[in-house]
């Protein structure tokens, strides 16, 4: 286990629904896989598991089966577009706070076995700022906050960042603007969020770009296909590949805490402290 490599763990969050973070999670994962990274995408939206719906997949098993000791993580993983691996969501993960010592050890061991086969773990968190969302974000190395041009989007993103900063001392967040009409609009959204964060919080926000509004996104969702496969050359797909190039250049966490078993350890600690 001591030989396992650092893994980049990225939580994609938004503070509210409707900002398009699941779409970004899916297509960012595929774009990273196109850069020859081994990517696992975890659907952490426990109430409304939607990655399988977005991609037209029917999971046979979920993380709940791993927790119950009935399936290995390898058996639960599904292969998605572009060769990404997907951990389907499980309502059973809400039990994370109540795991027995044996289940706790089993889950850490399941993920550490996986760490030799993954470079990047992308976590698609639920909407809002529930305890589960906070647990996943706190355990990750990087937080990618998705905003869009709706009045409540900036407010909700700020609420998420404020809570993570004040309660858990998280200080660095990456921000992507989604469904923008112009490049200036993305910058304006970021400036609005950054101004209020600088005034009231001790945080550093980094703007990592924008994904333009694109009719192909809706069509891909209707077809239950990933955008990068449905319309690889559309504007939004191009922007997602640019985002993947930036994400791929983010520094890896320094060992040993960057290893996947430490991510699970932090996740479980966060879940227990919230409980």
Buried (B, 14 or more C-beta within 10 A) or exposed (E): EEEBEBBBBBBBBBBBBEBBBBBBBBBBBBBBBBBEBBBBBBBBBBEEBBBBBBBEBEBEBBBBBBBBEEBBBEEBBBEBBBEBBBBBBBEBBBBBBEBEEEBBEBBBBBBBBBBEEBBBBBBBBBBBBBBBBBBBBBBBBBBBBBBBBBEBBBBBBBBBBBBBBEEEEBEEBBBBBBBBEEEEBBBBBBEBBBEBBEEEBEBEBEBBBBBBBBEBBEBBBEEEBBBBBBBBEBBBBBBBBBBBEEBBEBEEBEEEEBBBBBBBBBBBEBBBEBE
